[in-house]
Amino acid sequence: MSARFVYRVTLETMDYVFYATFQVGRVYRTGPYIGNYALAFAFHRSQYPRRGEPNYEHPPWVRYREELRRWDGQWYIFPARPAEPFRTARQTFNALEESYRLFRVRNSQVPDWGQAETIAPGSRLVTYVVTTDDGWKPGPRLIRLGKWMATCRVDAEPAEPVEPRTLSDVAIEARPRNGGGPRPVYLALEDLRLRPTQVEGALRSRPARIVWGARFAQPLKVLICNFRDETVYLPDLEHLAFAYLADARS
């Protein structure tokens, strides 16, 4: 097995981050997390043309299966969980011009106004990256996330050391060194080649559901990652594959 390198990545929002995770009436709510697919493409954004720039070699849409296959077994990022401080804010939007609203067909089912519950500026989220590349760096110190392309500051800290082990009845979690209770590690359920025996909580999301408090009764190769303030237990790369590749790796 090639060496594993793990980084704890902290995201700090500098603007309002908005995803239409689910809808209640005219309120479009952003879930309290950032999915790992959004993060994967945000960190590798330089490979795609900017909006409005013609590029005939690379089409303007993302081909998930082809693009994600490049990272299979080499690089993986987990969904980001909220950390302190974290807060939400509600924004009112009007998506259509007044002239259009005056002349559009009644009952066209085009949403033209509503409220967006967003992740507020100054919020923090934490995720982890596992890679086989000892020279990996998070790339840009600033990335853009969400439908409004909000700016987020990126800070990456390497784990030293990383101890690979095979353990049974193990929980995937972050254990603070100060003796406090464990912190959750978010997992994308459909990305796991082995399903957990139990989970503490779940969030419905696409393309993979997010769970935390996952425990595996069967033997599992884990990476014990030591940071200055916590020890994190993560599944090894061989147990992880982006959901779009699950059929190819089963």
C-alpha positions in Angstrom: 0.0 0.0 0.0 1.4 3.4 -1.0 1.8 6.0 1.7 -1.2 8.1 2.8 -1.1 11.8 3.6 -4.0 13.4 5.4 -4.9 17.1 5.7 -7.5 18.9 7.8 -9.0 21.6 5.7 -10.8 24.5 7.4 -13.1 26.7 5.2 -14.1 30.2 6.3 -17.0 31.8 4.4 -16.4 35.3 3.2 -19.8 35.7 1.6 -23.2 34.1 1.7 -23.0 30.4 0.6 -26.2 29.2 -1.0 -27.3 25.7 -2.1 -30.9 24.8 -2.6 -30.7 21.7 -0.4 -34.4 21.6 0.2 -37.5 23.8 -0.1 -40.3 24.7 2.3 -42.8 26.9 0.6 -40.9 29.9 -0.8 -37.9 29.3 1.5 -34.9 27.6 -0.1 -32.7 26.2 2.6 -29.0 25.5 2.5 -28.0 22.4 4.5 -25.5 22.8 7.4 -22.7 21.1 5.4 -20.8 21.3 2.1 -20.9 18.2 0.0 -17.7 16.5 -1.1 -18.6 16.7 -4.8 -18.8 20.5 -4.6 -15.5 20.6 -2.7 -13.8 18.3 -5.1 -14.6 20.4 -8.1 -13.9 23.7 -6.3 -10.3 22.6 -5.5 -9.8 21.5 -9.1 -11.6 24.4 -10.7 -8.6 25.5 -12.8 -9.3 22.7 -15.2 -12.5 24.2 -16.5 -13.1 27.3 -18.7 -14.5 30.3 -17.0 -18.1 31.2 -17.7 -18.5 32.9 -21.0 -15.1 31.8 -22.4 -15.3 29.5 -25.5 -13.4 26.3 -25.1 -13.9 23.7 -27.8 -11.5 21.2 -26.4 -13.3 21.0 -23.0 -17.1 21.4 -23.0 -18.6 23.9 -20.6 -20.4 21.2 -18.6 -18.9 18.8 -16.1 -18.7 15.1 -16.9 -18.8 13.6 -13.4 -17.9 10.0 -14.2 -14.9 10.9 -16.4 -13.6 13.7 -14.1 -14.0 11.8 -10.9 -12.2 8.7 -12.3 -9.0 10.7 -12.4 -8.9 10.9 -8.6 -10.0 7.4 -7.8 -7.6 5.7 -5.4 -5.3 8.8 -5.3 -7.3 11.7 -3.8 -10.5 12.0 -1.8 -12.2 14.7 0.1 -14.9 14.2 2.8 -18.0 16.3 3.2 -17.4 19.4 5.4 -19.2 19.7 8.7 -20.0 22.9 10.6 -17.5 24.2 13.2 -17.5 27.1 15.6 -18.5 29.8 14.7 -21.3 28.8 12.4 -24.5 30.7 11.6 -27.1 31.0 8.9 -28.7 34.1 7.4 -31.9 34.5 5.3 -31.8 36.5 2.1 -34.8 37.7 0.0 -34.3 37.4 -3.7 -36.2 38.3 -6.9 -35.0 36.3 -9.8 -37.0 38.0 -12.6 -37.2 41.5 -14.0 -40.4 43.4 -13.4 -41.1 43.6 -17.2 -41.0 39.8 -17.4 -43.3 39.3 -14.4 -45.9 41.7 -15.9 -46.2 39.8 -19.2 -45.4 36.1 -18.3 -48.1 33.5 -18.6 -50.0 32.9 -15.4 -49.2 29.6 -13.6 -46.0 29.1 -15.6 -44.4 27.5 -12.4 -41.3 29.6 -12.8 -40.1 30.7 -9.3 -39.6 34.4 -9.4 -39.1 35.3 -5.8 -38.5 33.7 -2.4 -36.1 33.6 0.5 -32.8 31.8 0.6 -31.4 30.5 3.9 -27.7 30.7 3.5 -24.5 29.9 5.4 -23.5 33.4 6.7 -20.1 35.1 6.2 -17.6 34.3 8.9 -18.8 30.7 9.4 -16.3 27.8 9.5 -16.5 24.3 8.2 -14.0 21.4 8.5 -13.2 18.6 6.2 -10.4 16.1 5.6 -8.4 15.2 2.5 -6.7 11.8 2.0 -4.1 11.6 -0.8 -1.2 9.5 -2.0 0.7 12.6 -3.2 3.2 13.8 -0.6 3.4 17.2 -2.3 -0.3 17.9 -2.4 -1.4 21.4 -1.6 -4.9 22.8 -1.4 -4.2 25.0 -4.5 -5.9 28.4 -4.2 -6.2 29.9 -0.8 -9.6 31.1 -1.9 -12.3 29.0 -3.6 -15.8 29.7 -4.7 -18.8 27.6 -3.6 -22.5 27.5 -4.1 -25.0 28.8 -6.6 -23.9 32.4 -5.9 -20.2 31.5 -6.2 -19.4 32.7 -2.7 -15.7 33.2 -1.8 -14.3 30.9 1.0 -10.9 31.1 2.6 -9.0 27.8 2.7 -6.5 26.6 5.4 -4.9 23.1 5.3 -3.0 21.5 8.1 -1.1 18.1 7.6 -1.6 15.2 10.0 1.7 14.1 11.6 1.9 11.2 11.8 -0.6 9.1 9.9 -0.9 5.6 11.3 -2.6 3.0 9.1 -4.2 0.1 11.0 -6.9 -2.6 10.5 -9.4 -2.4 13.4 -12.8 -4.0 14.2 -15.7 -2.3 15.9 -14.2 1.1 15.1 -16.0 4.5 15.0 -15.1 7.1 12.4 -14.8 10.3 14.5 -12.5 13.0 15.7 -11.3 12.7 19.3 -10.2 15.9 21.0 -6.9 15.8 23.0 -8.4 17.8 25.8 -10.7 15.0 26.8 -14.0 16.4 25.4 -16.5 14.3 23.6 -15.9 13.1 20.0 -16.6 15.4 17.1 -18.4 14.0 14.1 -16.7 13.2 10.8 -19.1 13.4 7.9 -19.1 10.5 5.4 -20.8 10.2 2.0 -22.7 6.9 2.4 -22.7 5.9 -1.3 -18.9 6.5 -1.4 -18.2 3.7 1.1 -17.4 0.3 -0.3 -18.2 -1.2 3.1 -21.5 0.0 4.8 -21.3 1.0 8.4 -23.1 -1.2 11.0 -24.7 1.8 12.6 -24.8 5.6 12.3 -25.8 8.3 14.7 -27.3 10.7 12.2 -28.0 11.2 8.5 -28.7 14.1 6.1 -30.5 13.5 2.7 -28.3 14.9 0.0 -27.3 14.1 -3.6 -25.5 12.3 -5.1 -24.6 10.7 -1.8 -26.3 10.8 1.6 -24.3 12.2 4.4 -23.9 10.3 7.7 -21.9 10.8 10.9 -21.2 8.7 13.9 -20.5 5.7 11.7 -19.3 2.5 13.3 -18.0 -0.5 11.5 -18.2 -4.0 13.2 -16.2 -5.7 10.5 -12.5 -5.2 10.1 -11.7 -1.9 8.5 -8.5 -0.3 7.3 -8.4 3.0 9.1 -6.0 6.0 9.1 -5.3 7.3 12.6 -4.5 11.0 11.9 -2.8 13.0 14.6 -3.3 16.8 14.7 -2.2 19.2 17.4 -5.6 19.2 19.1 -7.4 16.0 18.0 -6.9 12.5 16.7 -9.1 11.6 13.7 -10.1 8.1 12.6 -10.8 7.9 8.8 -11.5 5.0 6.5 -8.6 4.3 4.1 -8.6 5.2 0.5 -9.3 1.6 -0.6 -12.7 1.8 1.1 -13.6 5.1 -0.7 -14.9 5.8 -4.2 -17.0 8.7 -5.4 -20.6 7.4 -5.8 -20.5 7.7 -9.6 -17.7 5.1 -9.6 -19.4 2.7 -7.3 -20.6 0.4 -10.1 -17.1 0.2 -11.5 -15.5 -0.8 -8.2 -18.1 -3.3 -6.9 
